[in-house]
Amino acid sequence: MSSRGRLGIKTGLLSLLGSQPEVTCQLTEYDHPLFSSIHAYTADLPVNNRVKTPLELNATKTEHWHAVSNAAIGSAGSDLVITTNVFHIASRTVASGVFNQNLRGCDPLWGVRNIEEIQKVAETEPQLSLGKIRDIPSTTTSSSSSTPAASFK
């Protein structure tokens, strides 16, 4: 993967872990040979002691989800799951199929939401506000249509 693709790991992790001292990050990667690249990009972070060794995750393989889930359970569970490159790059089978099924397997109330559901929550929950909905640039999508991205303030 290019340096451009890995830039998000470094800046994103530094931002998240720098502002949330109680958070430990478990990275996953589809392509096992990229683990050395992940190590290289995270090794010099001031928060690298809170970045766990990456786990292989092919989101189309149930056994990979089980391994990642078991690792999270073994370390007192997960409070937050952040996905990148699932909805705008991965196949629909991964995004709405296997990923969604795995979430619902953990809790039937969990799952992939459509943008209308997210908007409704933002309108009805006083502690949340929807900051911006924007289309992901077509240069980063795997299809001709762009996928909306929502961010909460």
N, C-alpha and C positions, 0 to 999 in steps of 0.2 A: 504494500500500500504506500502511496506517496506521502511525503512529509505533510502535505496539505491535509490529507485525511487524518493523520495522527495529531495534528495541531489541536483538534478538539479534545483529545485525551488530556493533553497537558494543561491547556487553559481551562477546560471544563472542570477537571479534577481539582486544580488549584483553587478555582473559584468556589466549588462546592465544599471541599474539605477545609479550606481556609476559613470559611464562614460558619461551618458546622463542626466544631471540635469533637462532638460525640459520634460522628459518622465514620464508619469504616467502609471502604469500597471494595466490592468483589467484581472485578472485570470479567467479561466473557469475550470470546472471539471465535468466529466461525473457522478461521484458517489457522490451524495450529502453528505452522511455520512463522506466523506473525508475532508469536509470543515474545521472541527476542526483541522485536521492534518495540513492543509494549514496555518491556523491561527497560529498554534504553531510554524511552521517552519519559518514564516515571521515576527512574532511579535518582535523578537529581532534584526531585520535588521536595520541598521542605516538609511535606506531609506524607512522604513515601512509606513511612511505617504504618500508615492506615490504608495502604493499597495492597490487597491480597494478590497472591499469584493468580494469574488468569486461569480460567477454566474454559475448556473447549465447549462451544455451544453451537451446534447446527440446529437451528430452530425448527427444522422439519423432522427431527429425530426425537421421539418421546424419551428415549433412554438418556439423551443429553439433558433434557429438562429435569429428569429425575435426579441426575447427578448434581446439577446446579442447585435444585431444591434441597437435596440432602445436605449439601455443603452449607447452605444457609441455615437449615435447621440445626446442624451440628455446631454452628457458631451463634446460637441464641436467636436465630431467625432473621428475617428481613422486615424492615418497616417501610421500605421504599424500593420500588423497581423503576429504573430509568432505562428507557430503550432509545437507542439511536440507530438509524439506518434500518429500522424494521419497516416502517410504513411507507417511506418514500423510495427505498431502494430494494428491499426484499420482495419476493413474490407475494401475491395476495394469499396464497396457500399458507405462507409463514405468518403474515400479518394478521389475517382474520381467522385462520384455521388453527394451526398448532399453538401459536402464542396465546390466542384467545382461549382455546380449550385448556391449556395449562393454567392460566389464570383462574378460570372457572372451576378447575379441579381443586385448587387451593381453597376457594370460597365461591359458592354459586353466585354470590352478589358481585363478584369481580368480573371484569371482562373489558374488551375493547369497546370504547364508546364512539358513537358518531358525533360529529361536531354540534348537531342540534341538542343532544343531551348535555354536552358540556356547556353550551350557552344557557340552557334552562337552569342548570345548577348555579352558574354564575349570577343569574338574575334572581334566584330565590334564596341563596345563602348569603347572609349579611357579611360574613367574614371573608368571602371570596369576591373578586371582581375580575372579569375577563379583560386582560390588558390589550390584547391585539390578536386578531385572526389574520393570518397572511398565508398566501400560497407559497409553497416551497418552490424555488426556481426550477424551471423545467430542465435545467442543466444537471440537476442532482436527482432526477427521478428516473425510474426504469421504464416509464411509459410516457406517452405523449401528454397525458393530463397531469396536472400538479395536484398535490395532496395538501389540504389545509393543515396548518399548524396553529395550535392555540397556546397562549402563554398566560398564566395568571399572574397578577401583580402581587 
